[in-house]
Amino acid sequence: MKEHSPDPYGVLHLGPAATAREVARAHRALVRAHHPDTRTPGAGPAGPEAGAQELQDIMDAYAVLGDPAKRAAYDRHRRESPPPAPAPAPRAYGPLGVAPHGRSGPALIIGPVRWESHVCVIDYL
């Protein structure tokens, strides 16, 4: 259990209540999907280095969750440590995440533009 390693449950796409059989199935499916012998060389947007890291993370996650003693120790450690702080939400409209006019949401929503013979008409939603 390295401190900088990703959450084994997240790596295997499982919840903490997963059974040993579900852990083994998820591990086999992910190894089959990420193993370089079963994929096209260099496939994927990140390249072979990222694929090797993903495969290593999968194997490390199974090393923790596949062994009942290590899994119990990890679950105990997970319960005792505080959850990581959530990432801040992106600011959509202003420095406080609020539209400049004080209301939440976009300042103005404009619908489709219709051209009349002498006037441009904009439908406000």
C-alpha positions as CSV (number, residue, x, y, z in Angstrom):
1,M,0.0,0.0,0.0
2,K,1.8,3.0,-1.2
3,E,0.5,6.4,-0.2
4,H,0.7,7.8,-3.8
5,S,-0.9,4.9,-5.4
6,P,-4.5,5.2,-6.7
7,D,-7.5,3.7,-4.8
8,P,-7.5,-0.1,-5.6
9,Y,-11.3,-0.1,-5.7
10,G,-11.4,2.7,-8.2
11,V,-8.7,1.1,-10.4
12,L,-10.7,-2.1,-10.5
13,H,-14.0,-0.2,-10.9
14,L,-15.5,-1.9,-7.8
15,G,-17.1,-0.8,-4.6
16,P,-15.9,-1.7,-1.1
17,A,-18.6,-4.3,-0.7
18,A,-17.3,-6.4,-3.7
19,T,-16.8,-10.1,-3.1
20,A,-13.5,-11.9,-3.7
21,R,-15.0,-13.4,-6.9
22,E,-16.0,-10.0,-8.2
23,V,-12.4,-8.7,-7.5
24,A,-10.9,-11.6,-9.4
25,R,-13.3,-11.1,-12.4
26,A,-12.6,-7.4,-12.6
27,H,-8.9,-8.0,-12.4
28,R,-8.9,-10.6,-15.2
29,A,-11.1,-8.4,-17.4
30,L,-9.0,-5.3,-17.0
31,V,-5.7,-7.2,-17.4
32,R,-7.1,-8.7,-20.6
33,A,-8.1,-5.3,-21.9
34,H,-4.9,-3.5,-20.9
35,H,-2.2,-6.2,-21.6
36,P,0.1,-5.3,-24.5
37,D,-0.2,-8.7,-26.0
38,T,-3.9,-8.4,-26.5
39,R,-3.9,-4.8,-27.8
40,T,-2.7,-3.1,-31.0
41,P,0.9,-1.8,-30.3
42,G,0.7,1.9,-29.4
43,A,-3.1,1.9,-29.3
44,G,-4.7,4.5,-27.2
45,P,-4.3,8.2,-26.9
46,A,-1.6,8.1,-24.2
47,G,0.8,5.6,-25.8
48,P,2.5,2.5,-24.5
49,E,4.0,4.1,-21.4
50,A,0.6,5.0,-20.0
51,G,-0.7,1.6,-20.9
52,A,2.1,0.0,-18.9
53,Q,1.4,2.2,-15.9
54,E,-2.3,1.4,-16.1
55,L,-1.5,-2.3,-16.2
56,Q,0.9,-1.9,-13.2
57,D,-1.9,-0.1,-11.3
58,I,-4.3,-2.9,-12.0
59,M,-1.8,-5.5,-10.8
60,D,-1.0,-3.5,-7.7
61,A,-4.7,-3.1,-6.9
62,Y,-5.3,-6.8,-7.2
63,A,-2.3,-7.5,-5.0
64,V,-4.1,-5.5,-2.3
65,L,-7.7,-6.6,-2.8
66,G,-6.9,-10.2,-3.8
67,D,-5.3,-11.0,-0.4
68,P,-7.9,-11.0,2.4
69,A,-5.3,-9.8,5.0
70,K,-4.0,-7.0,2.9
71,R,-7.6,-6.0,1.9
72,A,-8.7,-5.9,5.6
73,A,-5.6,-3.7,6.4
74,Y,-6.4,-1.4,3.5
75,D,-10.1,-1.1,4.5
76,R,-9.1,-0.3,8.0
77,H,-6.6,2.3,6.8
78,R,-9.2,3.7,4.5
79,R,-11.8,4.1,7.3
80,E,-9.3,5.8,9.6
81,S,-7.9,8.3,7.1
82,P,-10.0,11.3,6.1
83,P,-11.3,11.3,2.5
84,P,-9.4,13.4,0.0
85,A,-10.7,17.0,-0.5
86,P,-12.8,17.3,-3.6
87,A,-11.4,19.2,-6.5
88,P,-12.7,22.8,-6.7
89,A,-15.5,23.2,-9.3
90,P,-14.5,25.2,-12.3
91,R,-15.7,28.8,-12.3
92,A,-18.3,29.1,-15.0
93,Y,-19.4,32.7,-14.8
94,G,-17.4,34.9,-12.5
95,P,-14.8,34.8,-9.7
96,L,-17.3,33.5,-7.2
97,G,-19.0,31.1,-9.5
98,V,-22.0,33.4,-9.9
99,A,-23.1,35.3,-13.0
100,P,-22.2,39.0,-12.9
101,H,-25.9,40.0,-12.3
102,G,-26.0,38.1,-9.0
103,R,-28.2,35.2,-10.2
104,S,-26.8,31.7,-11.0
105,G,-26.7,30.6,-14.5
106,P,-25.8,32.4,-17.7
107,A,-26.5,36.2,-17.9
108,L,-28.5,36.0,-21.1
109,I,-29.8,33.1,-23.2
110,I,-30.4,34.0,-26.8
111,G,-32.5,31.7,-29.0
112,P,-32.4,31.4,-32.7
113,V,-32.1,34.5,-34.9
114,R,-34.8,35.1,-37.5
115,W,-34.2,37.5,-40.3
116,E,-37.3,39.5,-41.4
117,S,-37.3,41.6,-44.5
118,H,-36.5,44.8,-42.7
119,V,-35.6,43.8,-39.1
120,C,-33.5,41.2,-37.3
121,V,-35.6,39.6,-34.6
122,I,-33.9,37.8,-31.7
123,D,-36.0,35.5,-29.6
124,Y,-35.0,35.7,-25.9
125,L,-35.6,32.6,-23.9
